[in-house]
């Protein structure tokens, strides 16, 4: 932990931004690692180095200034008026899907991958598969 320098961080950013994602531990995606993912990794490294230093380990915390720059997301939440206009033109099945996605906080990808086997109507739960990082259970309220 004593060998981290700012130059190492910039080399890491350049190297990591050329890598592609790995999906399901088996196949490599064509999609490049996003800048947000790299920033999250740098934030974790910075926190770890600071903690190690506070705990008395010989850890050098390089200058992260201007390396971790957060940008605003491209989208925005739609207004109530816009939502009402959209729902008015949606067929009934799309209105139900809209409500279901909003109430469960499932992403577009989760909604598209959702299968009958992931839904337990008796228990009132949904268990998305394929993403070990997220909570495995969504409790449905009736």
N, C-alpha and C positions, 0 to 999 in steps of 0.2 A: 504494500500500500504506500510505500515511500517513493515509488517511481512514477506516480501520475504527474504529468505536466500538461499545460494547456495545449501544447503541440500534439500530445497523445489524444486529447479530446477531439481536436479538429480532424486528425487522421481517422479516428473512430467514426465521426459523423460522416466523413466522405466515404469510408468503406461501407458503413452500414446502409447508407442511402443507395448504394448500388446493389444491395442484396434483395432477394425476393423472399416473400413469405413462405413459411412451411405450414401446410395444412394437414391436420390429422396425423402428425408424426411420420407420415409415409411419403406424401407427394409434395413436390415443390410447386408453388403457384407462379404465375407469370407476373403477378402484381408486386411492385416494389414496396419495400418497407416505407411506411409513411413518415413524414417529418414529425408528426405528433407522437408516434411510437418511439422514435429516436429521442425526442425531448423527454418523454416519460422515463426512458432508460437513463438518460443523463441526470434527471432529477433524483432518481433512486440512487445512483452512484454518489451524487453530491451529498445526499442525506446520510448514506452509509459511511462515507469518509468523515463527515462532520461528527457522527456518533462515535466512530472509532477514535477520533482525535480527543473527544470529550472523555472517553473511557480510558485514556492514557496510552493507547496504541500509537506507534510511530506511523502516523498517517499524514500525508501531505494533501492538503485540499487546494487544488489549483484554482485559478480564477475562472469562474464559469460565466462571467459577465458577457452579455450579448450572444452567448451560445444557447441559452434556454430562453427563447423568445416565444411567448404564446400569442397566437393570433385569434381573432374572433372567428367563430364558426360562420360558414357561408350562408346558412339558412336562418330562418326566424320562425317563431311560433305564429301560426295564423291567428287572426283576430276572430272573435265570436261571430261577427258579421260575415266574414269570409267562410267560416265553418258552416254557418247556416246556408249560405249560397251553394256551397259544395254539396252538402247533404241533400239539398232540394233536388239536385240533378242526378244524384247517385241512385241506382236501382236498390231495392230493399236489401239484397244480399251484401252489397258494398257498404251500405249504412251499418249493417250488423258487424261487418268486418272492421270498419272504422272504429266503432264503439269497443269491440273486442280488443283491438290493438291498443287503444288508448287506456282501457281499464287494466290490461295485463302488463302494459309497458313492454310488450314484446317488440323487437326490432322488425323491420321489413324482412330481413333474412330469416329470422325465427318464424315469422308468420308463413313465409313461403315453404319452409322445411317442416312445418307442423304436420304430424300424421296422427291418425286415430290412436295408435299405440302410445302416444305421449299424453293423451288425455284420459284421466280417470274420473268419469262423471260421478261414480259412487263416492269417492273421496273428495271430489270437488277440487282436483289439482291438475296442473300441467307440469310435465317434467321435460323441458327441452333437452335434446341430446346433441352431443358433438362439441360442446364447449365446456371444458372442465373449469374454467375460470369463473363462471357465473353461478349464482345459486341454482341448485337443481330443481327447486320446487316453487311453483307459483300457486298460491291458494286462491281459489275462486270464491267470491262471496255471492250468496244468492239472496 
